[in-house]
């Protein structure tokens, strides 16, 4: 009975995390921006994750090229986590391993192989880390692997960090390097472990810190008297102060077990926590400004898509509502001090929207925002050599995708004739605030490889060290 409950719990884990989809269904999500990643040291190069693929700019957002999901190596309702290294290599988490692109066209395998990677992070010293999430599959001789890996040569090789977190692991949710001390990293996740007698399994929150780049890991206890945790909660690292590795922020989702989120602050490396923000909607748009303000503190901004956004000048003790802010679901600051936000280009429900998928501001008070990326201004699919997925699968879709986005493709695509009807689930709906505009991929492109499904199912009852 315990095994069965644990197997069911694992199915829930991956449904919530967006890692897999057991059903053969098309993407079907409205077009939206999910992530913004700047190239380390060359921040006019920007990679933007979308619900309908990826766009890359090499001129600070003036022009963009589009790659479809298959070119990156994923499909379905999943958003890869990207890292953009100083050399120009773009790394992405996919179902079939940690992929890398070095030519704006082809995402190939890294030494991680086909091991599933749940998250990654890139330090200022160019060290690249990833967390493995490979489940045991005895039929195909695949071993469980939940180790933390590090590369010091731009992803050419990876090795497990000398030390590894103790105890059972079911999922690593987030990993972050302290900007001011590359030896300090924070790691969060959870494990499903046997509960009290006849109680089935329970979700155990995991929070770790290393002060020596992974030579050893220290478990951070989460005191329930100061941090509200529910059975469905997930902890993620929300930010680290630019000048103090002990000053860290976590996000707790579903702390009411359903939908609410909170942000907590610690100034002592996680020994104690203080809640500074709470809302009934996702608080995924959160940033700790790098520069200190006149009061000698870091400004904080927390944004939402539905409940407005706020700024704090005293490290979250008090907040001021922003006037008419964008509808944000991500927020990042680049080295130039610009804030870039994932915003709503359209509203599929017919309500207010921003008219842009990315907006930015240089205003210290985050009041004045400008549009950086409008989906209707896209013109190009990334040109790639024949035989690449981008050339064979993505470029031929561009006329139909662009038509649904409301953009005008370059004349070279010869889209002056009526584009053929997209395949099932591809690009149904209207544009702007009047239609659902659900962009997706053909059903056949969404199916995971059978081996991947077997890996997940076979290991459902065997999380590491459980």
N, C-alpha and C positions, 0 to 999 in steps of 0.2 A: 504493500500500500504506500509506503514511504517513497519507493522508487517511482511509482506511478505519479504521485503528487509532484515529485521533483521533475519528472519529465514534462508534466503539464506546466509547471512553473517555468521551465526553460523555454517552452513555446511562447509563453507570455513575455519573457525577457526579450526574445528576438523580435517579437511583434512590436513591442514598445520601442526598442532601440532602432528599429528600421533596418536591422541587419539582413533579414531574410523575409521572403514572402512565400508561403506554402502554396498559394493559389496562383493559377495561371491567369493573371489579370494585367491589363495595361496600366500605365502610370496614372493617368487620369487626374493629376493635380493641376490646379490653376498655375499659370506661369508666375514664378516668384524668385527672389534672390535669397539664397540660403547662406552664403559665406563670401567674405572678401579677404584675399590673401595677397600681401605685398611681397615682392622679391626682396630678399635680405640684401640691404646695401644699394639696391637699384629700384627705388620705389615708384618709378614711373612704369615699371612692369607690374601688372596687376592680374591676378587670376580670380575670377568670380564664379562661384558655384551657383547654378540655377536649378530649378525643378525640371528644366528641359535641356540639361547639359552643362556646358562650361563656356564662358567667354574669356578671352585674354586680350589685354591691351599692353602695348609697348610704348605708349606715349601719354601716360597719365590719365587715360580715359577718353582721349579725343576720338580714337577709333578702336574698334573691337573686331575680333574674329570669333566665330562660333564653332564649337565641337559638340557633336551629339554624345549621348551617354555611352553608346557602344564604342566610340573612339577612346573613351577613358577606360572602359572595361567594367561597367556596371549597368544595371537596369532596375526598373521598378521604383517603388517609393523609398529611395535611399539617397542620402546625400553624403558623398565622400568627404573626408577630412583631408585638406590639402596642406602641403608645406612647400614653400618656394625658396630654394636655397640661393646663396650668393652667386653661384655659377650659372644660374638660370634653369637648373633642374627643378621640375615640378613633380612632387610626389603626391600620390593619391591612395587612399584606402579603398580597396575593392573587394568583391566576394572572393576573388581568386588571388589574393595576395596584395602586397604593397607594391604599387606600380610607379614607374618613373618615366617622365617625358623630358627629353633634352633637345627636341627639334620642333616644338609646337605642333607635332603631328602624331607621334607614336608613343603610347604608354606601354612600355615593356616591363618585363619582370625585373625585380631586384633580387639580391641574395636571400630575401625573405621567402622566396619561392611562392607556393600557393597557400601558405599559412594565412589565415584570416587575421587582419590587423584592425583593432577597434579604434585606436587613436594614435596620434603622433605629435611631436613638438620639436621645434628647432631653436637651439640656443644661440646667443650672440657670439659664442665662440665657434659657431658653425657645426657643433655636434648635433646630430639628428637622432632622435629616439623614437621607438615605436613600442606599443604594447601588443603582444600576441594574444589571440583568442582562438586557438586551434583546439578542436574537440577530438577526443579519441575515436578512432574508427579502425577497429581490429580487422575488419574485412579488407580494408585497403592499406593496412599497416601504417596508419597515421597515428602518431602519438599526441597526447594532449600537451599543449604548450601555452602557458600563461606568463611567460617570462618577459622581462623588459630588455629591449635590445638597444644598442648604441652604435652609431657610425661616426667616425672622425674623418672620413675621406669622401664626403658628398654622396653617401649611399652606395659606393662601390663595394664595400664590405660591411657586415654587421656582426656584432658579437654580443652575447648576453652580458648585461652588467655584472660585475663580480659578485655583488650581493643581490638577493631577490627578496621581495616581501614574503613574510611568513604567512602560513595559514591557507585555508581553502579560498579559491577564487572562482567566480562564475562569469564576471564581466569587469573589464577595466573601462571606466567611463571617460576619464580625462587625465591629462598629464601636462604639467607646465613647468618651465624653467624660470627661475628668478632672474630678472633682467640685470641686476647688479652683482650677482654671484652665480656663475655658471655651475658651481658645485651643488647648488640647492635646487631640488625639484620637489614638487608636490604631485601626488598620485591619488586618484579616487576610483572607487568601484564598489562592487558588492558581491556577496556569495550567498547562495541558498544552502542552508545547513539544516540538519535535523533539529526540530524543536523539542519541546517537552513531550513526554510520553503521550502518544495518540494525538498529537497536535500537528503532525505533518511537518512540512519544512517552513523555515522562517528566513527572512531576508536580513542578512547581516551587512551593515554598512562598513566599507573599508576606506581608510584614509591613512596615507603614508607620507613621510618626508625623508629625503636623503640629503645629507650635508656634504657628501663626498662623491657626487656624480654617479651614484649607484653602487659604490663599494659596500654600503650597508644601508638598510632602510629601517626607519623608526615608525612604529605604529602610532597614530594620533587618535586618542580616545575621543569620542564625541559624547559629551555629557548631555544626557536627555533633559537635565534641568535648565540648560541654556540653549540647546538646539532641538527644535521640534522635528521629530522623525516619525513617519507613519510607515505601515507595511509596504506601501507602494512608492515610497520616496526614493529619489536618486540624488546623490551628492556629486557636484562637479566643481572643478576649480574655476572660479569666475575671474580672478585677477590677482596680480602681485604688484606691490608698489615698486616703482622703477628704481628707487634708491635704498630699499630695505627688504631683504629676503624674508624677514620675520613678519612682515606686514602683508597678510594674505586674506583673500576673500573667497568664500564658497557660496554656491547657489544650491538650495535644497528645493527640488520640485516635489509636487504632490505632498506637501507637508500636512495637508488635511486629508490625505489619502486619495484625493480626487483630482484637484486642479491647481490649487494655490501654490505660489512660489515665494521664497524668501532669500535674501542676501544676508550673509553673516560676515563679520569682520573679526580678525585676530591680529594682534600686534605682538604676539609672543610665540610665533611659529606653530600655532594651533593648540597651545595649552589651554587657552580660554577663548570663548566666542561671544560676540554681541550682535544681536539681530539689528540691521540698519534699514532694511526695506522689506516690504511684504505686499503682495497683490494677488488678486484672484485670476490673473492672466499671466502668461509666461513673461519672465524677466530676462529673456535671452539677450537683449540689447543692454549690455553693461560694460562700462569702461572706467578704468582708473587712469586719469590724466598723468602723463609722464612728468611734466613740470609742476613745481609747487606754486601755489597762489600767494597772494600778499600776506595771508595768515600763516604761511609756512606749511600748508597742508595740500594734499592732492585733491583736486576736484574730482567728484564722482558724477557720472551720468547714468541713469537707468531709464530705458525706454521700453515701450510696449506698442503693439499694433492697435490696441483698442482703448486703453485707459490713459493715454497721454504719456508724457515723459517728464522727468524731474532732474534737477541738478543740486548737488550738495557742495558747499565750500568748506565744510568742517568734517570731512571724512565720514559722512553719513549720519551725523547726529541730528541734523535738520535738513529739510529739503524744500526747494522752491519749484513750483510747476513751470515748465517751459510753455511759452505762448505759441500756440499753433505749431507744434513740432511735427516732423514727419512721422509716419506710422512705421515704427522700426521693429525688426526682429533680429538684427545683429548690429553691432557697433564696434568699430576698431579705430585706433589712432596710428597714423604712420609716423615715420621719423621726422617729418616736417611739421608735426603737430596738427595735421589735418584730421578731423573726424569724418570717417566714411560710414554710412549707414545703409543696411539692407532695407529698402522701402517698398511701398506698394505701387507698382506701375499701373495696375488695374485693381478694381474691386469686383470680384465675381458676384458679389451679392447686391451690387447696384448702389452701394453706399459711397462715402467719401474715399478718395484715393489720392496718391501723391503725384501721379503722372510721370514717375520715374522709378526704375528698379534700384538705383543707387543715388543717394544725395550726400553732399559733403558740406562741412562748414569749417571756417577758420576763426569764427567768432568765439571768444572765450566764454561767453554766456550761452553759446549754442542756440542762438535765436535766428540768425540769418543763414539759410541753407540754399545751396544751388544744386541743380540737377546735373548728374554726371553721366548716367546711362538711362536712356529711354529705349525700351525694347523696339519701338517703332522706328528708331534711328539706325538699327542694325542693318548692315548691307552685305556682309561677307561671311561665308563659311570658310574656315581655315583651309587654304589650298595645300593639298598633300599629294604625295606620289601615288601613282596607280598601285592598287593592291593593298593599300592601307585601309583600315576600317573607315577612316575619315573620308577617303576618296570613294570607296565602294558603297558605303551605307549612309553617310551623313550628307555629302554634297548633293546627292540626288534628292534628298528630302528638303533641301533648303527652300525651294520655291514654295512648297506647301506650308512649311513651318513659318516662313516669313509672311506669307499671305495671312495666316491666322494671327500673327503678332501685329499685323498692320504696317509692316515695314516694306521698303522697296529694295529688292535685291539689285546688285550691280548688273549692268547690261550683259556682262559675260555669261550670266546664268541663263539668258534667253528665256526669261519668265514672262515674256509679253503675251504668251498664249495662256489660256485658262489652265491652271495647275490641276493635275489629276486629283481625284478625291483621295485623301489620305487613308491609309489602312486603318483597320479597326482600332479605335482608342487613341489615334494619333493627335488630332488637332481639332477636336469638336468644340463648338461654342463660338461666342462673339468676342468682341474686344472692348476695351475701355471698361466702364462701370456697368455695362448692360448685359454681359453674358458670362458664362462660366469659363470659357476659354481653357478647357482642360487639355493640356498638352501631354501626350504620352507616346509610348512606343508600341509597335506591333506585339501581339501576344507572344509570339515565338521568341522575341528578344528579351522578355521578362523572366522566362523560366531559368532557374538556377540549374547548373549542371547536376545530374543525378548524384554524382559523387559528393558534391557539396551538401546536398540534403541529407545523404546518409551520414556524413560526418557529424552534422548537427544533431540528428536524431539518435545516433549510436551513443553519443556522449551525454545525452540528456540526464542520465542518472549518475554521471561520474565527473563532477567538477573537480578541479585539481585539489589533491590532498583531502578531499571530503571524507 
